[in-house]
Amino acid sequence: MKYESYIAKRFFTGSVNNQRLSRAVLYIAITGVALSVLVMIVSICIVTGFKNEITRKVVGFGSHIRLKNFDNNQSYEESPVSIREPFLNTLRADSRIEKITAFASKAGIIKTSEDIQGVVIKGLDSLYKADFFADKMMQGSFDLSIRDGQYPAIISKNIADKMNLKLNDPLVVYFIEQPPRIRKFIIKGIYSTGLEEFDNMYVFSPLSVIQKLNNWTADEAGGIEITLKHLSDLSSVNQKVYELSGFQYNTMTIKELYPDIFHWLDLQDVNVIIILVLMILVAGINMISTLLIIILENTATIGLLKALGARNAGIRKIFIYVSSGIVLTGLIAGNLIALTLCYLQYHFHLISLPQESYYVSYVPINFSPLNILLINIGTLTACVLVMIIPSVIITKINPVKSLRYE
């Protein structure tokens, strides 16, 4: 075993006198593995980053789980639910739940002297934390405190641009009822998330405004929103909420509320799987070609080792060691380049995207050590396994003929 390790080391360093493997072949092999790993790591970082960012935005507009009255009403006019239900205290004690807040929504029409716009006024209670909107505010702040009898409103930049509205402007909203009702708000903030479907629809206000419009008490709301600490707990917590709330209430997860968005995100996983399979195949074929060249260039050396009593299995290990060293070098190079590119994109947003099409203004990056580790282990394992196939040629080499060839 000592001579195998020694020869393998000398093959890899290129110090064996009879080694004829050109530097070009070695560089091509390393470059092939490096590029394959580079593409795989960058792809997984982008796709997981993209999914995380879109999910975060969709959840930011609502929550992971929404609890409402169990009825067939599909409009924005909700039947009231009690925010003092005993089971809510049980849910608040669940360590998987981050927060529970009440909300109510009501369809309305914004009217100015020049235009009208249909919107949904979403009332939020005082427990709502606007962490999601912290970096989404274009002007003003997400403050829904009622001061001097003035109702605050937070509108999107899309609505503000369409209606020619500015910060601190009055906002007149008409609610279609019998008779129609009018409420005047003051614009205290303008946000932009890049989710056109939501930005064109939602205006945020205090929950008490909707309660008064609907003649509800302070203990009633349109629904309850439950935000989790981790998306992975979505199914289990939703089942628990459904069981605790009883037949009167219905629960819907964020994936059920917006299935089109999440189905589209799931399709990205298929693209990543295709890329990973193709890149591993490229790396594997590249290493098969490289190992064949190494074997052919060292046919005489193989014959000499056999003449000295070396076994086929031992000689095959030598060449697999050499090829594994090439794979490891390519892995290190690919990881360094990929992580450097991802780091630059993560901090400086060098590559931008049309936000109206992709919901984000730049290519998002998510660093997942586990995914990166699995890519490296998978690539190394696949390359080593495929190299067993060409190494079988070693068993067919006749020492007498190979030495005569030399």
C-alpha positions as CSV (number, residue, x, y, z in Angstrom):
1,M,0.0,0.0,0.0
2,K,3.0,2.3,0.6
3,Y,4.2,2.2,-3.0
4,E,0.6,2.9,-4.2
5,S,0.4,6.1,-2.2
6,Y,3.9,7.1,-3.2
7,I,3.3,6.6,-6.9
8,A,-0.1,8.3,-6.8
9,K,1.5,11.3,-5.1
10,R,4.1,11.6,-7.8
11,F,1.6,11.2,-10.6
12,F,-0.4,14.1,-9.2
13,T,2.7,16.3,-8.7
14,G,3.9,15.5,-12.2
15,S,7.4,14.4,-11.0
16,V,7.4,10.9,-12.4
17,N,9.9,10.9,-15.2
18,N,7.8,8.8,-17.6
19,Q,4.6,10.8,-17.1
20,R,3.4,12.2,-20.5
21,L,0.1,13.7,-19.4
22,S,0.2,17.2,-20.8
23,R,-0.6,20.2,-18.6
24,A,-3.3,21.1,-21.0
25,V,-5.3,17.9,-20.3
26,L,-4.8,18.4,-16.5
27,Y,-6.0,22.0,-16.7
28,I,-9.0,21.1,-18.8
29,A,-10.0,18.4,-16.4
30,I,-9.7,20.7,-13.4
31,T,-11.6,23.5,-15.2
32,G,-14.4,21.1,-16.2
33,V,-15.0,20.0,-12.6
34,A,-14.7,23.6,-11.4
35,L,-17.2,25.0,-13.9
36,S,-19.7,22.2,-13.1
37,V,-19.4,22.9,-9.4
38,L,-19.6,26.6,-10.0
39,V,-22.8,26.3,-12.0
40,M,-24.4,24.0,-9.4
41,I,-23.6,26.2,-6.4
42,V,-24.6,29.4,-8.1
43,S,-27.9,27.8,-9.3
44,I,-28.9,26.5,-5.9
45,C,-28.0,29.8,-4.2
46,I,-30.1,31.8,-6.7
47,V,-33.1,29.5,-6.7
48,T,-33.3,29.1,-2.9
49,G,-32.7,32.8,-2.5
50,F,-35.4,33.6,-5.1
51,K,-37.9,31.3,-3.3
52,N,-37.1,32.7,0.1
53,E,-37.5,36.3,-1.0
54,I,-40.8,35.8,-2.8
55,T,-42.1,33.7,0.1
56,R,-41.1,36.4,2.5
57,K,-42.9,39.0,0.5
58,V,-46.1,37.1,0.2
59,V,-46.1,36.2,3.9
60,G,-45.3,39.8,4.7
61,F,-48.6,40.9,3.2
62,G,-50.5,38.5,5.4
63,S,-49.1,35.6,7.4
64,H,-48.5,31.8,7.2
65,I,-52.0,30.8,8.3
66,R,-55.2,32.8,8.1
67,L,-58.3,31.9,10.2
68,K,-61.7,33.2,9.2
69,N,-65.4,32.4,9.7
70,F,-66.4,29.2,8.0
71,D,-68.8,30.5,5.3
72,N,-69.0,30.6,1.5
73,N,-68.3,34.3,1.3
74,Q,-65.5,34.8,-1.3
75,S,-65.6,38.7,-1.3
76,Y,-63.6,41.0,0.8
77,E,-66.6,41.6,3.1
78,E,-65.9,39.2,6.0
79,S,-68.1,37.8,8.7
80,P,-66.8,38.8,12.1
81,V,-64.7,36.5,14.3
82,S,-64.0,37.0,18.0
83,I,-60.4,37.9,18.9
84,R,-61.0,36.7,22.5
85,E,-61.5,33.0,21.6
86,P,-59.9,30.9,24.4
87,F,-58.0,28.7,21.9
88,L,-56.0,31.7,20.8
89,N,-54.2,31.7,24.2
90,T,-53.3,28.0,23.6
91,L,-51.8,28.9,20.3
92,R,-49.9,31.8,21.7
93,A,-48.1,29.3,24.0
94,D,-46.9,27.3,21.0
95,S,-43.2,27.9,20.5
96,R,-43.5,27.4,16.8
97,I,-45.8,30.5,16.5
98,E,-44.2,33.9,16.3
99,K,-47.2,36.2,16.5
100,I,-51.0,36.2,16.3
101,T,-52.8,39.4,15.0
102,A,-56.3,40.4,14.1
103,F,-57.2,42.0,10.7
104,A,-60.2,43.0,8.7
105,S,-60.5,44.0,5.0
106,K,-63.0,46.0,3.1
107,A,-63.3,46.9,-0.6
108,G,-63.4,50.5,-1.5
109,I,-62.8,53.1,-4.2
110,I,-60.3,55.9,-4.0
111,K,-61.5,59.0,-5.8
112,T,-59.6,62.1,-6.7
113,S,-60.6,65.0,-9.0
114,E,-59.0,63.2,-11.9
115,D,-59.3,59.5,-11.4
116,I,-60.7,56.6,-9.4
117,Q,-59.1,53.3,-8.3
118,G,-60.5,50.2,-6.7
119,V,-58.6,49.0,-3.6
120,V,-58.8,46.8,-0.6
121,I,-58.5,48.6,2.8
122,K,-56.8,46.2,5.2
123,G,-57.2,47.1,8.9
124,L,-54.4,46.0,11.2
125,D,-54.6,45.8,15.0
126,S,-52.1,47.5,17.4
127,L,-50.1,44.2,17.9
128,Y,-49.1,44.2,14.2
129,K,-45.3,44.7,13.8
130,A,-44.3,46.2,10.5
131,D,-40.9,44.6,10.3
132,F,-41.5,43.4,6.8
133,F,-42.1,46.9,5.6
134,A,-39.1,48.4,7.3
135,D,-37.0,48.4,4.0
136,K,-40.0,48.7,1.7
137,M,-41.1,52.2,2.7
138,M,-40.3,54.7,-0.1
139,Q,-41.6,57.7,1.9
140,G,-42.9,58.2,5.5
141,S,-43.2,55.3,7.9
142,F,-45.6,52.4,8.6
143,D,-47.3,54.1,11.5
144,L,-51.0,53.4,12.0
145,S,-51.5,55.5,15.1
146,I,-54.6,57.7,15.1
147,R,-53.7,61.2,16.0
148,D,-56.0,64.3,16.3
149,G,-58.9,62.3,14.9
150,Q,-57.1,61.7,11.6
151,Y,-57.1,58.2,10.2
152,P,-53.7,57.2,8.8
153,A,-53.3,55.2,5.6
154,I,-50.3,53.5,4.0
155,I,-50.5,53.2,0.2
156,S,-48.3,51.7,-2.4
157,K,-46.1,53.7,-4.8
158,N,-48.1,52.2,-7.7
159,I,-51.4,53.6,-6.3
160,A,-49.7,56.9,-5.4
161,D,-48.3,57.3,-9.0
162,K,-51.6,56.3,-10.6
163,M,-53.7,58.7,-8.5
164,N,-51.1,61.4,-8.3
165,L,-51.0,61.3,-4.5
166,K,-48.2,62.3,-2.2
167,L,-47.2,61.9,1.4
168,N,-49.5,63.7,3.9
169,D,-52.2,64.2,1.2
170,P,-55.8,63.5,2.1
171,L,-57.1,60.1,0.8
172,V,-60.9,59.9,0.2
173,V,-62.3,56.3,0.1
174,Y,-65.8,55.4,-0.9
175,F,-67.4,52.2,0.4
176,I,-70.2,50.8,-1.7
177,E,-73.0,50.3,0.8
178,Q,-76.6,51.3,1.1
179,P,-76.2,54.2,1.5
180,P,-72.6,54.7,0.3
181,R,-70.1,55.6,3.1
182,I,-67.1,57.9,2.9
183,R,-63.9,58.0,5.0
184,K,-61.1,60.4,4.8
185,F,-57.6,59.3,5.5
186,I,-54.2,61.0,5.6
187,I,-51.3,59.3,3.7
188,K,-48.6,58.6,6.3
189,G,-46.5,56.3,4.3
190,I,-45.8,55.0,0.7
191,Y,-44.4,51.5,0.2
192,S,-43.2,49.4,-2.7
193,T,-42.7,45.6,-2.5
194,G,-42.4,44.7,-6.2
195,L,-45.4,42.3,-5.9
196,E,-47.6,44.1,-8.5
197,E,-50.7,42.0,-7.6
198,F,-50.5,43.2,-4.0
199,D,-49.1,46.7,-4.5
200,N,-52.0,47.6,-6.9
201,M,-54.6,46.4,-4.3
202,Y,-53.8,47.0,-0.7
203,V,-54.1,50.1,1.4
204,F,-53.4,49.7,5.2
205,S,-55.3,51.4,7.9
206,P,-56.1,50.9,11.6
207,L,-58.4,47.9,12.4
208,S,-60.7,50.2,14.3
209,V,-61.7,52.0,11.0
210,I,-63.1,48.8,9.5
211,Q,-64.7,47.8,12.8
212,K,-66.7,51.1,12.9
213,L,-67.6,50.8,9.2
214,N,-69.0,47.3,9.8
215,N,-70.6,48.2,13.2
216,W,-68.5,45.6,15.0
217,T,-67.3,45.7,18.6
218,A,-63.7,46.1,19.6
219,D,-63.5,42.3,20.2
220,E,-64.5,41.5,16.6
221,A,-62.4,41.3,13.5
222,G,-62.5,39.9,10.0
223,G,-60.0,37.2,10.7
224,I,-56.9,36.1,12.6
225,E,-53.4,35.9,11.0
226,I,-50.8,33.5,12.5
227,T,-47.2,34.0,11.6
228,L,-44.8,31.1,12.2
229,K,-41.1,31.1,13.0
230,H,-40.3,28.5,10.4
231,L,-42.2,27.7,7.2
232,S,-41.4,24.0,7.7
233,D,-44.0,24.0,10.5
234,L,-46.8,25.2,8.3
235,S,-48.7,21.9,7.9
236,S,-48.5,20.7,11.5
237,V,-49.4,24.1,13.0
238,N,-52.3,24.5,10.5
239,Q,-53.7,21.2,11.5
240,K,-53.5,22.1,15.2
241,V,-55.2,25.5,14.5
242,Y,-58.0,23.8,12.6
243,E,-58.6,21.2,15.3
244,L,-58.6,23.8,18.1
245,S,-60.8,26.4,16.4
246,G,-63.7,24.0,15.9
247,F,-66.3,23.8,13.1
248,Q,-67.1,27.5,13.2
249,Y,-63.8,28.6,11.7
250,N,-61.8,27.7,8.7
251,T,-58.0,27.9,8.2
252,M,-56.0,28.5,5.0
253,T,-52.3,28.4,4.6
254,I,-50.4,30.9,2.6
255,K,-49.8,28.3,-0.1
256,E,-53.6,27.7,-0.3
257,L,-54.3,31.4,-0.5
258,Y,-51.8,32.0,-3.3
259,P,-51.4,28.6,-5.1
260,D,-50.2,30.1,-8.4
261,I,-47.2,31.9,-6.9
262,F,-46.1,28.8,-4.9
263,H,-46.7,26.4,-7.8
264,W,-44.5,28.7,-9.9
265,L,-41.8,28.6,-7.2
266,D,-42.0,24.8,-7.0
267,L,-41.3,24.7,-10.8
268,Q,-37.9,26.3,-10.1
269,D,-36.9,23.1,-8.2
270,V,-37.3,21.1,-11.4
271,N,-35.0,23.5,-13.2
272,V,-32.4,23.1,-10.4
273,I,-32.6,19.3,-10.5
274,I,-32.1,19.3,-14.3
275,I,-29.0,21.6,-13.9
276,L,-27.5,19.5,-11.1
277,V,-27.9,16.2,-13.1
278,L,-26.5,17.7,-16.3
279,M,-23.5,19.3,-14.5
280,I,-22.7,16.1,-12.6
281,L,-22.8,14.2,-15.9
282,V,-20.5,16.8,-17.5
283,A,-18.1,16.4,-14.6
284,G,-18.3,12.6,-14.7
285,I,-17.7,12.4,-18.5
286,N,-14.9,14.9,-18.2
287,M,-13.2,12.7,-15.5
288,I,-13.7,9.5,-17.5
289,S,-11.9,11.1,-20.5
290,T,-9.1,12.4,-18.2
291,L,-8.6,9.0,-16.6
292,L,-8.5,7.3,-19.9
293,I,-5.8,9.6,-21.1
294,I,-3.8,9.1,-17.9
295,I,-4.0,5.3,-18.3
296,L,-3.1,5.4,-22.0
297,E,-0.1,7.7,-21.4
298,N,1.2,5.5,-18.6
299,T,0.6,2.1,-20.2
300,A,4.3,1.2,-19.9
301,T,4.3,2.1,-16.2
302,I,1.3,-0.1,-15.6
303,G,3.1,-3.0,-17.3
304,L,6.2,-2.4,-15.2
305,L,4.2,-2.4,-12.0
306,K,2.5,-5.6,-13.0
307,A,5.9,-7.2,-13.8
308,L,7.0,-6.2,-10.3
309,G,4.1,-8.1,-8.8
310,A,1.5,-5.3,-8.3
311,R,-2.1,-6.4,-8.4
312,N,-4.8,-4.9,-10.7
313,A,-6.8,-3.7,-7.8
314,G,-3.8,-1.8,-6.4
315,I,-2.9,-0.2,-9.7
316,R,-6.5,0.8,-10.2
317,K,-6.4,2.5,-6.8
318,I,-3.3,4.5,-7.9
319,F,-5.1,6.0,-10.9
320,I,-8.3,6.6,-8.9
321,Y,-6.2,8.5,-6.3
322,V,-4.7,10.6,-9.0
323,S,-8.1,11.4,-10.6
324,S,-9.6,12.1,-7.2
325,G,-6.9,14.6,-6.6
326,I,-7.9,16.4,-9.8
327,V,-11.5,16.3,-8.8
328,L,-10.7,17.8,-5.4
329,T,-8.7,20.5,-7.0
330,G,-11.6,21.3,-9.3
331,L,-14.0,21.3,-6.3
332,I,-11.9,23.8,-4.4
333,A,-11.5,26.1,-7.4
334,G,-15.2,25.9,-8.2
335,N,-16.2,26.6,-4.6
336,L,-13.9,29.6,-4.3
337,I,-15.2,31.2,-7.5
338,A,-18.8,30.4,-6.9
339,L,-18.9,31.6,-3.3
340,T,-17.0,34.8,-4.3
341,L,-19.5,35.6,-7.0
342,C,-22.4,34.9,-4.7
343,Y,-20.9,37.0,-2.0
344,L,-20.5,40.0,-4.4
345,Q,-24.1,39.6,-5.6
346,Y,-25.4,39.2,-2.1
347,H,-23.8,42.4,-0.8
348,F,-23.7,44.6,-3.9
349,H,-26.6,43.4,-6.1
350,L,-24.5,43.6,-9.2
351,I,-27.1,41.8,-11.4
352,S,-30.5,43.5,-11.5
353,L,-33.9,42.2,-12.7
354,P,-37.1,43.8,-14.0
355,Q,-39.1,43.8,-10.7
356,E,-42.5,43.8,-12.5
357,S,-41.7,40.4,-14.0
358,Y,-39.7,38.7,-11.2
359,Y,-41.1,40.4,-8.1
360,V,-37.5,41.4,-7.1
361,S,-35.2,44.1,-8.4
362,Y,-32.0,42.0,-8.2
363,V,-30.9,38.4,-8.2
364,P,-31.3,37.2,-4.6
365,I,-28.8,34.9,-3.0
366,N,-29.2,32.4,-0.2
367,F,-26.2,30.8,1.4
368,S,-27.1,27.3,2.5
369,P,-24.0,25.4,3.9
370,L,-25.9,22.1,3.8
371,N,-26.8,22.4,0.1
372,I,-23.2,23.5,-0.8
373,L,-21.8,20.5,1.2
374,L,-24.2,18.1,-0.5
375,I,-23.2,19.4,-3.9
376,N,-19.6,18.8,-3.1
377,I,-20.1,15.4,-1.7
378,G,-22.4,14.4,-4.5
379,T,-20.0,15.6,-7.2
380,L,-17.0,13.9,-5.6
381,T,-18.9,10.6,-5.1
382,A,-20.3,10.6,-8.6
383,C,-16.9,11.3,-10.2
384,V,-15.1,8.6,-8.2
385,L,-17.8,6.0,-9.0
386,V,-17.7,6.7,-12.8
387,M,-13.9,6.5,-12.8
388,I,-14.2,2.9,-11.7
389,I,-15.5,2.1,-15.3
390,P,-12.4,3.2,-17.3
391,S,-10.0,1.9,-14.7
392,V,-11.2,-1.6,-15.7
393,I,-8.9,-1.1,-18.8
394,I,-5.9,-1.6,-16.4
395,T,-6.9,-5.3,-15.9
396,K,-6.6,-5.8,-19.7
397,I,-3.1,-4.5,-20.1
398,N,-0.5,-7.2,-20.7
399,P,2.8,-6.4,-19.0
400,V,5.0,-8.0,-21.7
401,K,3.3,-6.1,-24.6
402,S,3.2,-2.8,-22.7
403,L,7.0,-3.0,-22.0
404,R,7.7,-3.9,-25.6
405,Y,5.6,-0.9,-26.6
406,E,7.8,1.3,-24.4
